[in-house]
Amino acid sequence: MLIGLSGKMFINLLLLKTGMKTLVVYYSRTGNTRKAAESIAKHLNADIDEIIDKKNRTRKIIGWLIAGKDASQKKLTEIEYEKNPDDYDLVIIGTPVWAWTMTPAIRTYLSKNKFKKVAFFCTSGGSPGKVLEHMRELSKKPLAKLSLVGREIDDSNKKIRKFCTKLQ
Ligand SMILES: Cc1cc2nc3c(=O)[nH]c(=O)nc-3n(C[C@H](O)[C@H](O)[C@H](O)COP(=O)(O)O)c2cc1C
């Protein structure tokens, strides 16, 4: 407990020292990427913003099939979000893995925006493919990358802390 707290304070202090204004942005269909995003934002004391895909992706089997097809065909989609990435020095962007690549919502967000500095993370079922490379191709070299398995999110604190220390 004491070690965890001091580690977190250390990271917050580092970021205060560098003065980077940081935003964590994510898309999540079933909550795994949201959990990871919330944990990263808490560790870094960063702002957080959820990207909403205006296309209905909640339907079970058909929604899953269309989501996979849209992702593999590199489709863009209509998205909504609140915070302007231009206002931040560092934007940390998270996606679930769909068909070994990023979701249409994150593809659209990366295509529409330019960033000063970025970092990427993803959650998957265990086969992330080259999703983080694909994100880099659409954007720029990230300060750090993190790949998590969705069902293990609750035990990922150590990996998340390590990722956060690379963001100085
Ligand atoms: C349409 C679809 C395609 C998926 N494709 C992959 C995949 O290629 N590889 C993988 O490991 N997991 C795949 N998954 C599993 C998700 O990446 C994983 O459950 C993720 O943590 C979900 O994040 P979320 O809860 O934030 O939506 C897929 C899930 C969906 C819905």
The ligand as an SDF file (V2000), in Angstrom:
LIG
                    3D

 31 33  0  0  0  0  0  0  0  0999 V2000
  -15.5420   -7.1510  -33.2330 C   0  0  0  0  0  0  0  0  0  0  0  0
  -14.4670   -7.6280  -32.2910 C   0  0  0  0  0  0  0  0  0  0  0  0
  -13.2710   -8.1010  -32.8020 C   0  0  0  0  0  0  0  0  0  0  0  0
  -12.2630   -8.5190  -31.9330 C   0  0  0  0  0  0  0  0  0  0  0  0
  -11.0590   -8.9200  -32.4730 N   0  0  0  0  0  0  0  0  0  0  0  0
  -10.0600   -9.2940  -31.6410 C   0  0  0  0  0  0  0  0  0  0  0  0
   -8.7680   -9.6660  -32.1680 C   0  0  0  0  0  0  0  0  0  0  0  0
   -8.4990   -9.6280  -33.3640 O   0  0  0  0  0  0  0  0  0  0  0  0
   -7.8250  -10.0680  -31.2970 N   0  0  0  0  0  0  0  0  0  0  0  0
   -8.0490  -10.1320  -29.9370 C   0  0  0  0  0  0  0  0  0  0  0  0
   -7.1740  -10.5230  -29.2020 O   0  0  0  0  0  0  0  0  0  0  0  0
   -9.2420   -9.7530  -29.4110 N   0  0  0  0  0  0  0  0  0  0  0  0
  -10.2470   -9.3310  -30.2270 C   0  0  0  0  0  0  0  0  0  0  0  0
  -11.4500   -8.9110  -29.6920 N   0  0  0  0  0  0  0  0  0  0  0  0
  -11.6050   -8.8700  -28.2140 C   0  0  0  0  0  0  0  0  0  0  0  0
  -11.4290   -7.4380  -27.6660 C   0  0  0  0  0  0  0  0  0  0  0  0
  -10.2670   -6.8080  -28.2170 O   0  0  0  0  0  0  0  0  0  0  0  0
  -11.2720   -7.4110  -26.1520 C   0  0  0  0  0  0  0  0  0  0  0  0
  -12.3340   -8.0810  -25.5360 O   0  0  0  0  0  0  0  0  0  0  0  0
  -11.1790   -5.9750  -25.6390 C   0  0  0  0  0  0  0  0  0  0  0  0
  -10.6200   -5.9680  -24.3420 O   0  0  0  0  0  0  0  0  0  0  0  0
  -12.5550   -5.2960  -25.5960 C   0  0  0  0  0  0  0  0  0  0  0  0
  -12.3860   -3.9720  -25.1260 O   0  0  0  0  0  0  0  0  0  0  0  0
  -13.6220   -3.1140  -24.5790 P   0  0  0  0  0  0  0  0  0  0  0  0
  -14.2150   -3.8920  -23.4230 O   0  0  0  0  0  0  0  0  0  0  0  0
  -13.0080   -1.8370  -24.1360 O   0  0  0  0  0  0  0  0  0  0  0  0
  -14.6050   -2.9270  -25.6930 O   0  0  0  0  0  0  0  0  0  0  0  0
  -12.4750   -8.4910  -30.5300 C   0  0  0  0  0  0  0  0  0  0  0  0
  -13.6930   -8.0190  -30.0260 C   0  0  0  0  0  0  0  0  0  0  0  0
  -14.6810   -7.5830  -30.8860 C   0  0  0  0  0  0  0  0  0  0  0  0
  -15.9810   -7.0370  -30.3300 C   0  0  0  0  0  0  0  0  0  0  0  0
  1  2  1  0
  2  3  1  0
  2 30  2  0
  3  4  2  0
  4  5  1  0
  4 28  1  0
  5  6  2  0
  6  7  1  0
  6 13  1  0
  7  8  2  0
  7  9  1  0
  9 10  1  0
 10 11  2  0
 10 12  1  0
 12 13  2  0
 13 14  1  0
 14 15  1  0
 14 28  1  0
 15 16  1  0
 16 17  1  0
 16 18  1  0
 18 19  1  0
 18 20  1  0
 20 21  1  0
 20 22  1  0
 22 23  1  0
 23 24  1  0
 24 25  2  0
 24 26  1  0
 24 27  1  0
 28 29  2  0
 29 30  1  0
 30 31  1  0
M  END
$$$$
